[in-house]
Amino acid sequence: MSDLPAQPDGAPTIHTVEFRGRGGEYFRIWIVNIALSVLTLGIYTAWAKVRTQRYFYGNTYLAGQSFEYHASAWRILVGRAIALVLFLGYSLSVVFLPLTFGIWFLILGAALPWLANASIRFNARNTSWRNVRFNFNATYFEAFIAYVVWSAAALAFFPLIPYARRVHDYFYINHHRFGGRGFQTAFPARCIYFVYLSGFVLIVVLLLGVIAIAGAAVEIATHARNVFGKFAIPLGPENFSLIVFVLFGIGAAFVASFVTTKVTNLSIGNTTLEGGFRLSSKASGLRVAWIVVTNALLTLVTLGLFYPFGRIRLARYRMRKYALIAGGDLDDFTSEALEAQSAIGQEIAGFFDFGFGL
């Protein structure tokens, strides 16, 4: 059910996104994918990727129509084979000729912009809604600035991390197109800095709280051991670091999910699409963080069996918080977009999928 308010007559129409996948259905796909991937020594992972993507896309509905994923497993397999050959070449050359590490580092830095463009374009061109394909057009130089220059600047000077994340999101969204219509996002830098500052404050509070809890737990356990002997909880001062590490790790994952969700809300929630349309993203950072952390804990407790159910659980919540706010008729828009798409042609080329995204 949508959390967006009802619109008066004449106001833009809000089309919420709905995810209809079920944990049991995806579990069967997931377990078969794992079994066949193991039996084929990893070759089937390309087909597993396509099956998974088609299930999730096919169960994601906007205005009553589902998305579609068209990628060929063979193309993904070719891309992964090339990546594997390069990785083996790197590993062997570094082992036998350590001085080649610098050369490989330069090669990777030079190839990263091209790989980013190829990966994002591959996924965009293999995604459609109402038979209208998405597309992605960016130059090598634009990708180089976004992923190499700004990433290096953020690593060298940490306060630039929020700004670099905004550059990445701008690059990813503003070069996407839908049937020839362009997406555009823009928001003040202070907004993303506020999100990261909130995350930093939460991390500091979390660290202090974890140290206090761990200290209290060790103190109580030590006192109990003196009173109850071997029947007490087996905790001592030597376990203090382990308790802090585990609790802080869980808390850090919670804060990271919180920050990521709030930044995604900023990027998506300020996105417009040519033709009088804009996107909305209103996911709760705390709710997403809770789902992510509890999914991870339940997956750990069940030795991985909860993973497909957790993924469905997260998708259901995230998708229903997205919406398309249409300033015009959606049917007319997609018809025009379909004609524009036919005019520019469809080049479903490429085979690299490295997971670049928001």
Backbone torsions as a table, in degrees:
resi	resn	phi	psi	omega
1	MET	NA	139.1	-177.6
2	SER	-73.9	144.5	174.0
3	ASP	-92.9	-1.7	-177.5
4	LEU	-79.8	144.7	-178.4
5	PRO	-70.4	155.0	177.3
6	ALA	-66.7	144.9	-175.9
7	GLN	-99.8	139.1	176.3
8	PRO	-71.0	165.9	179.8
9	ASP	-58.6	138.2	179.2
10	GLY	86.4	-13.2	179.7
11	ALA	-81.0	159.6	177.5
12	PRO	-54.7	146.4	-179.7
13	THR	-88.6	134.1	179.7
14	ILE	-100.8	118.5	177.1
15	HIS	-107.1	109.4	-179.0
16	THR	-83.8	153.9	177.7
17	VAL	-89.8	142.6	-178.7
18	GLU	-131.4	134.7	176.0
19	PHE	-110.5	124.0	-173.8
20	ARG	-108.9	12.8	-179.7
21	GLY	-69.6	155.8	179.4
22	ARG	-124.4	145.1	-177.2
23	GLY	-59.0	-42.8	-178.1
24	GLY	-63.7	-40.7	179.6
25	GLU	-63.5	-48.6	-177.5
26	TYR	-69.1	-31.0	177.9
27	PHE	-59.2	-41.9	-179.5
28	ARG	-64.7	-41.8	177.5
29	ILE	-63.8	-44.6	-176.7
30	TRP	-63.0	-46.5	-176.2
31	ILE	-68.4	-36.0	176.7
32	VAL	-67.8	-41.6	177.7
33	ASN	-57.9	-44.2	-179.3
34	ILE	-65.3	-45.7	-177.6
35	ALA	-61.5	-46.6	-178.3
36	LEU	-70.3	-33.6	177.6
37	SER	-65.0	-38.7	178.2
38	VAL	-68.5	-45.1	-177.5
39	LEU	-64.4	-31.1	-178.3
40	THR	-99.0	14.4	178.6
41	LEU	57.1	35.6	174.0
42	GLY	96.9	-12.5	-177.3
43	ILE	-62.6	-35.7	-175.8
44	TYR	-72.2	-9.4	-176.9
45	THR	-58.9	-28.3	178.0
46	ALA	-65.8	-43.2	178.4
47	TRP	-70.8	-33.9	177.3
48	ALA	-62.3	-40.0	178.2
49	LYS	-61.6	-45.9	-178.5
50	VAL	-65.4	-44.3	179.1
51	ARG	-60.0	-43.5	-179.0
52	THR	-64.9	-47.1	-178.9
53	GLN	-63.0	-41.8	-179.6
54	ARG	-65.4	-34.4	177.7
55	TYR	-66.5	-46.0	-177.1
56	PHE	-71.1	-43.0	178.8
57	TYR	-64.5	-43.5	-176.9
58	GLY	-66.8	-19.6	178.8
59	ASN	-103.1	8.3	176.6
60	THR	-104.0	115.4	-173.4
61	TYR	-112.2	138.9	171.8
62	LEU	-130.9	122.3	-178.3
63	ALA	53.1	40.5	175.4
64	GLY	81.9	-1.5	-179.2
65	GLN	-118.5	136.3	-178.8
66	SER	-88.7	159.0	173.4
67	PHE	-80.1	162.2	178.4
68	GLU	-133.1	146.6	178.3
69	TYR	-118.3	124.8	-169.6
70	HIS	-113.1	4.8	-172.0
71	ALA	-62.0	147.4	176.5
72	SER	-91.5	131.4	179.2
73	ALA	-63.3	-32.0	-179.8
74	TRP	-63.2	-41.3	179.4
75	ARG	-64.1	-40.6	177.9
76	ILE	-63.6	-40.4	179.8
77	LEU	-63.0	-41.4	178.7
78	VAL	-62.4	-43.8	179.3
79	GLY	-60.8	-41.8	-179.3
80	ARG	-70.7	-33.5	177.9
81	ALA	-65.0	-42.6	178.0
82	ILE	-62.9	-43.0	179.4
83	ALA	-62.8	-38.6	179.8
84	LEU	-65.9	-41.9	178.9
85	VAL	-62.0	-43.2	178.6
86	LEU	-63.6	-40.4	-179.7
87	PHE	-65.1	-41.7	178.6
88	LEU	-65.1	-40.3	177.7
89	GLY	-61.3	-41.1	178.1
90	TYR	-64.2	-47.8	-176.0
91	SER	-62.3	-47.0	-177.8
92	LEU	-66.6	-41.9	-177.9
93	SER	-68.1	-36.2	179.5
94	VAL	-69.5	-35.9	179.5
95	VAL	-67.2	-46.5	-175.0
96	PHE	-89.6	-25.9	178.7
97	LEU	-134.3	78.9	-175.6
98	PRO	-53.6	-28.4	-178.0
99	LEU	-67.1	-15.2	-179.1
100	THR	-76.2	-8.1	179.8
101	PHE	-56.5	-42.4	-179.7
102	GLY	-62.7	-37.7	179.2
103	ILE	-65.8	-44.0	179.0
104	TRP	-64.2	-35.7	179.0
105	PHE	-62.0	-43.0	178.7
106	LEU	-67.0	-39.4	179.3
107	ILE	-62.7	-44.6	179.9
108	LEU	-63.7	-41.7	178.8
109	GLY	-61.9	-37.9	179.3
110	ALA	-73.6	-33.2	-176.6
111	ALA	-83.2	-22.8	-174.4
112	LEU	-54.6	-47.1	179.3
113	PRO	-60.3	-40.8	179.3
114	TRP	-65.7	-42.5	179.2
115	LEU	-63.5	-40.3	179.4
116	ALA	-62.1	-48.2	179.3
117	ASN	-61.3	-44.3	-177.8
118	ALA	-63.5	-41.6	-177.8
119	SER	-67.8	-47.1	-178.9
120	ILE	-66.2	-41.6	-180.0
121	ARG	-64.2	-38.6	179.5
122	PHE	-59.8	-48.7	-178.6
123	ASN	-69.1	-37.8	-179.3
124	ALA	-64.7	-47.8	-175.8
125	ARG	-71.1	-15.6	177.3
126	ASN	-100.7	15.4	177.8
127	THR	-119.8	135.4	179.3
128	SER	-141.8	159.6	172.9
129	TRP	-143.3	126.9	-174.8
130	ARG	56.6	39.0	179.2
131	ASN	66.8	8.5	177.4
132	VAL	-99.9	124.7	-177.2
133	ARG	-83.9	149.5	168.1
134	PHE	-83.3	164.9	177.8
135	ASN	-149.5	164.9	179.3
136	PHE	-144.2	124.1	-179.8
137	ASN	-129.9	113.6	175.7
138	ALA	-148.0	149.1	-179.6
139	THR	-85.8	163.9	176.8
140	TYR	-59.2	-42.5	-177.0
141	PHE	-64.5	-41.3	178.6
142	GLU	-62.7	-41.2	177.9
143	ALA	-67.8	-36.7	179.5
144	PHE	-62.0	-44.3	179.0
145	ILE	-63.4	-44.5	-174.4
146	ALA	-70.4	-48.3	-170.2
147	TYR	-96.6	-23.7	-178.7
148	VAL	-101.7	-56.8	-175.5
149	VAL	-63.6	-50.7	-176.2
150	TRP	-72.7	-31.8	175.8
151	SER	-66.8	-41.8	178.1
152	ALA	-64.4	-40.1	179.4
153	ALA	-64.5	-39.6	180.0
154	ALA	-67.6	-36.6	178.6
155	LEU	-69.0	-33.7	-178.6
156	ALA	-79.0	-28.9	-176.6
157	PHE	-141.6	96.6	-170.2
158	PHE	-54.2	-35.2	179.5
159	PRO	-60.2	-13.3	178.3
160	LEU	-84.3	-5.0	-176.3
161	ILE	-56.6	-48.0	178.8
162	PRO	-61.0	-39.8	-179.2
163	TYR	-66.3	-40.7	178.4
164	ALA	-63.4	-37.5	178.1
165	ARG	-64.1	-37.6	177.8
166	ARG	-65.6	-38.9	177.3
167	VAL	-61.4	-43.2	179.3
168	HIS	-61.0	-45.5	-178.0
169	ASP	-67.3	-39.9	176.1
170	TYR	-59.1	-47.3	-178.7
171	PHE	-59.9	-45.9	-175.6
172	TYR	-66.5	-45.7	-174.2
173	ILE	-81.1	-45.5	-170.6
174	ASN	-72.8	-8.3	175.4
175	HIS	-106.1	2.1	175.3
176	HIS	-84.0	147.3	176.7
177	ARG	-135.6	155.7	177.4
178	PHE	-128.3	106.1	-178.2
179	GLY	58.1	34.8	179.6
180	GLY	91.7	-8.9	178.3
181	ARG	-95.1	135.6	-174.8
182	GLY	-91.6	146.5	171.8
183	PHE	-91.2	153.2	179.3
184	GLN	-149.6	128.4	175.0
185	THR	-126.5	148.9	177.7
186	ALA	-161.7	133.8	176.5
187	PHE	-155.1	153.8	-176.9
188	PRO	-64.2	145.8	179.8
189	ALA	-61.4	-31.5	-176.9
190	ARG	-61.8	-28.4	-178.9
191	CYS	-65.8	-46.5	-178.2
192	ILE	-72.8	-31.6	175.7
193	TYR	-66.2	-35.2	178.3
194	PHE	-64.8	-40.0	178.9
195	VAL	-62.8	-48.4	-179.5
196	TYR	-66.1	-35.0	177.3
197	LEU	-65.1	-39.6	176.3
198	SER	-60.2	-42.5	178.9
199	GLY	-64.3	-39.4	179.4
200	PHE	-63.9	-43.1	178.2
201	VAL	-62.0	-43.2	179.2
202	LEU	-61.8	-39.0	179.8
203	ILE	-64.5	-42.1	-179.9
204	VAL	-64.7	-46.0	179.0
205	VAL	-62.2	-41.1	179.9
206	LEU	-61.1	-45.8	-178.2
207	LEU	-61.8	-44.4	179.2
208	LEU	-64.3	-41.4	180.0
209	GLY	-65.4	-41.0	-179.7
210	VAL	-65.0	-42.5	178.5
211	ILE	-61.6	-41.8	-180.0
212	ALA	-64.8	-44.4	-179.0
213	ILE	-65.5	-43.9	-179.5
214	ALA	-63.6	-41.9	178.5
215	GLY	-62.9	-43.3	179.7
216	ALA	-65.0	-40.8	-179.2
217	ALA	-63.1	-43.6	179.4
218	VAL	-65.9	-39.9	-179.8
219	GLU	-64.2	-45.3	179.8
220	ILE	-65.0	-43.2	-179.3
221	ALA	-64.2	-39.7	179.2
222	THR	-64.4	-42.0	178.9
223	HIS	-65.7	-41.2	-179.8
224	ALA	-64.8	-36.5	-179.8
225	ARG	-66.2	-33.6	177.7
226	ASN	-68.7	-29.6	-177.3
227	VAL	-88.5	-47.8	-172.4
228	PHE	-101.6	-3.3	177.7
229	GLY	66.7	-131.7	-174.4
230	LYS	-70.2	-12.1	-179.9
231	PHE	-85.0	-4.6	-179.0
232	ALA	-80.7	166.6	177.9
233	ILE	-65.4	129.6	-176.2
234	PRO	-77.8	68.2	177.8
235	LEU	-123.1	140.3	178.6
236	GLY	-144.4	178.4	179.6
237	PRO	-56.0	-28.4	-179.4
238	GLU	-67.8	-16.3	-179.8
239	ASN	-93.6	-0.7	-174.5
240	PHE	-58.5	-48.3	-177.5
241	SER	-62.9	-39.9	-179.6
242	LEU	-63.7	-42.7	-179.9
243	ILE	-63.2	-44.7	179.5
244	VAL	-61.8	-43.6	-178.0
245	PHE	-61.5	-46.0	-177.1
246	VAL	-68.0	-49.6	-178.0
247	LEU	-64.8	-40.8	-179.7
248	PHE	-68.4	-36.0	177.7
249	GLY	-61.4	-44.5	178.9
250	ILE	-64.5	-44.7	-179.9
251	GLY	-65.1	-38.0	179.3
252	ALA	-65.1	-38.0	176.9
253	ALA	-63.7	-38.6	178.2
254	PHE	-62.2	-47.8	-178.1
255	VAL	-67.0	-39.7	179.4
256	ALA	-61.6	-41.8	178.5
257	SER	-66.3	-38.2	178.3
258	PHE	-60.7	-49.2	-178.5
259	VAL	-64.8	-45.0	-178.9
260	THR	-59.6	-42.1	-179.3
261	THR	-66.0	-43.2	-179.3
262	LYS	-65.5	-38.1	178.8
263	VAL	-68.7	-39.8	177.3
264	THR	-62.7	-39.9	175.8
265	ASN	-57.7	-41.6	179.7
266	LEU	-63.6	-49.1	-174.8
267	SER	-67.3	-48.1	-178.1
268	ILE	-74.6	-40.6	-175.7
269	GLY	-67.9	-14.9	177.6
270	ASN	-109.2	18.6	-177.5
271	THR	-94.2	135.4	174.5
272	THR	-117.7	158.7	176.1
273	LEU	-125.2	131.4	-178.9
274	GLU	-49.1	134.8	-179.7
275	GLY	112.1	6.7	177.2
276	GLY	90.3	31.0	179.7
277	PHE	-120.8	150.7	173.5
278	ARG	-145.1	159.7	-176.4
279	LEU	-103.0	159.0	178.6
280	SER	-134.6	139.3	176.4
281	SER	-141.1	114.6	-173.5
282	LYS	-128.4	34.1	179.8
283	ALA	-68.6	143.4	176.7
284	SER	-79.7	126.1	179.0
285	GLY	-61.0	-40.3	-179.7
286	LEU	-67.4	-39.7	-179.0
287	ARG	-66.5	-45.0	178.8
288	VAL	-63.1	-43.7	179.4
289	ALA	-60.3	-41.5	177.9
290	TRP	-61.9	-44.3	179.6
291	ILE	-64.1	-43.8	-178.0
292	VAL	-63.2	-46.9	-176.7
293	VAL	-69.0	-44.8	179.7
294	THR	-67.5	-34.8	174.4
295	ASN	-59.4	-44.6	-178.7
296	ALA	-63.9	-42.3	-179.6
297	LEU	-66.8	-43.2	179.6
298	LEU	-66.8	-35.3	176.7
299	THR	-65.1	-38.3	178.7
300	LEU	-66.8	-45.1	-177.9
301	VAL	-64.5	-37.3	-177.3
302	THR	-92.2	14.0	179.6
303	LEU	56.9	36.3	174.2
304	GLY	98.3	-15.1	-174.1
305	LEU	-68.3	-21.6	-179.7
306	PHE	-81.8	-11.2	-173.6
307	TYR	-51.3	-51.0	-179.4
308	PRO	-63.4	-36.2	178.7
309	PHE	-67.9	-38.7	178.2
310	GLY	-65.1	-39.2	-179.4
311	ARG	-65.6	-39.8	177.2
312	ILE	-65.3	-42.2	-180.0
313	ARG	-58.5	-44.2	-179.8
314	LEU	-68.6	-41.8	-178.8
315	ALA	-63.4	-40.3	179.5
316	ARG	-59.9	-44.1	-178.9
317	TYR	-70.2	-47.7	-176.5
318	ARG	-62.0	-43.8	-174.8
319	MET	-65.1	-39.1	-176.7
320	ARG	-73.6	-6.2	176.1
321	LYS	-94.8	-5.8	174.7
322	TYR	-92.9	150.3	177.1
323	ALA	-155.1	154.1	173.2
324	LEU	-109.8	122.6	179.8
325	ILE	-101.3	109.8	-171.4
326	ALA	-99.1	122.6	177.0
327	GLY	-87.0	-5.9	-179.9
328	GLY	-142.2	-168.7	-178.1
329	ASP	-76.4	126.0	-175.7
330	LEU	-69.1	-37.3	179.8
331	ASP	-64.3	-44.4	178.7
332	ASP	-62.4	-41.4	-177.9
333	PHE	-62.4	-48.0	-177.5
334	THR	-69.1	-31.5	176.6
335	SER	-64.2	-45.2	178.1
336	GLU	-64.6	-39.6	-179.8
337	ALA	-65.3	-36.8	179.4
338	LEU	-65.5	-39.9	177.7
339	GLU	-65.7	-41.4	179.2
340	ALA	-63.9	-37.2	178.9
341	GLN	-64.1	-42.2	179.9
342	SER	-63.8	-34.5	-177.9
343	ALA	-68.7	-37.4	-177.3
344	ILE	-89.1	-9.9	178.0
345	GLY	82.2	169.5	-179.5
346	GLN	-128.9	110.8	176.9
347	GLU	-105.3	96.3	-179.1
348	ILE	-91.5	63.9	-177.8
349	ALA	-104.1	173.7	178.0
350	GLY	92.3	161.3	-178.1
351	PHE	-151.4	19.5	-179.5
352	PHE	-101.6	130.5	178.4
353	ASP	-137.0	97.1	-177.5
354	PHE	-110.4	10.7	172.2
355	GLY	75.0	25.8	174.6
356	PHE	-69.6	139.8	179.7
357	GLY	179.0	-167.2	-179.8
358	LEU	-74.4	NA	NA
